[in-house]
Amino acid sequence: MADFDYYLAQFVDIHGRPKAKLVPAKHKDMIFGAGAGFAGFAIAGMGMGPHGQEFMAIGDPKDVRPVPWMPGTAVVTCDGHVMGKPHGLDSRVIAKKALADFREVTGLEFFSGLEPEFFLLRKDDSGGYVVATESESLDKPCYDFRHLSSISAFLMELRETLDAAGIDVYQIDHEDANGQFEMNFTYADGLRTADNLTYFKMAAQAIAKKHGMLCSFMPKPFIERSGSGLHMHMSAGKKFGDNAFEDASDKRGLGLSPMAYHFLGGLMAHARGLTAIAAPCVNSYKRLVSRGSRSGATWAPVNIAYGNNNRTAFVRGPGGRLELRVPDAAANPYLLTAAIIHAGLDGIRRKLDPGEPCNENLYTLSRDELDKRGIKRLPSSLADALDSLESDEALCKGLGQAFVQEFAQVKRAESDELLLSVSPAEFRRYVDFF
């Protein structure tokens, strides 16, 4: 382990927001021993009261990385413990349990790759936010070189920072909305990918601030533009490079193995409950629509279906792996990984068949046409998704009933708070209408 002056004992709360304490190097051993202590009630979603025991963040010695934007500092990814035991409501603990369950049932490792999309914004003279790429007004800005070039100093510094932390970025692009970008890094085992995504968010937001910008992972900041997804690619194997989800003889043409189809069947069966974890805020459901983007497509699923290269579907099968398209940029990557695994394992255990793929543009099909194909809709609100999660026995058992209760309580409070607010758009529409 390299020498640093300070170490950040870091974990995430229920929202996936990084939390940390700064520990001088001469006391770093406590991070890997008893852990750094936190008041659990001060952390969202830990299910602890102000009278409870300490929440101890115990470091993972395999995940120590430099923090270049804080010279002389390293970050240590931690698991939460309470009274000497892994805390059942800690996101990373929940993910590790799910990965162990996958290993026990299949004898394989679960691999994933996440594709984070984000907006780069600046404050204007009125104090509001506008896209950081000046004079960007194209209806179809995706892959636009001029605006990719204009923000290249930030993107290149971020890429170099990630590389120093062992995160291999293989492509960067301007996405479908003005001021929106995506940075893709190489897939890994499910825990490492979630750790990488957390570090990526920390680095992106810190470096953006240095460049006078805000890096936002809000799912849908601009109603007339597509939102920011966090598409998850999934496979399994004995080791990195193996792919037990792949089968060239697949008669459906997606190159998927029987086990992959069973896993997919589980995703489809638990789609509505999964959405509460994958799209975890009120704003998320303004992304999960079929119309409204000036580019001509929202690129987000609305219906529970899968297809070959169908980017309008809940799951895309790009060849020998699965891509879940419902997650958005606000999703907690540890909880997302755990929920997906438990849904997929239920499909494997019960040998669920997802049915035939749908390779049509699902945005253009009427409700009657979708009903004839047996295609159901995803939840249209956070409250609706939470109802589905709480009634999903497999997800409640896998994630833990105590966690699901805590998650639902936190998220319902968030939903109720925003439901009680009146937006400027609502006021303008109704004040003189009725």
Buried (B, 14 or more C-beta within 10 A) or exposed (E): EEEBEBBBBBBBBBBBBBBBBEBEBEEBEBBBEEBBBBEBBEBEBBBBEEEBBBBBBBBBEEBBBBBBBBEEBBBBBBBBBBEEEBBBBBBBBBBBBBBEBBBEEBEBBBBBBBBBBBBBBBEEEEEEBBBBBEEBEBEEBBEBEEBBEBBEEBBEBBBEBBEEBBBEBEEBBBBBBBBBBBBBBEBBBBBBBBBBBBBBBBBBBBBBEEBEBBBBBBBBBBEEBBBBBBBBBBBBBEEEEBBBBBBEEBEEEBBBBEBBBBBBBBBBBBBBBBBBBBBBBBBBBBBBBBEBBBBEBBBBBBBBBBBBEBBBBBBBBBBBBBBBBBBBBBBBBBBBBBBBBBBBBBBBEEEBEBBEBBBBBBBEBEEEEBEEBEBBBBBEBBBBBBBBBBEBEBBBEBBBEEBBBBBBEBBBEBBEEEEEEEEEEEEEEEEEEE
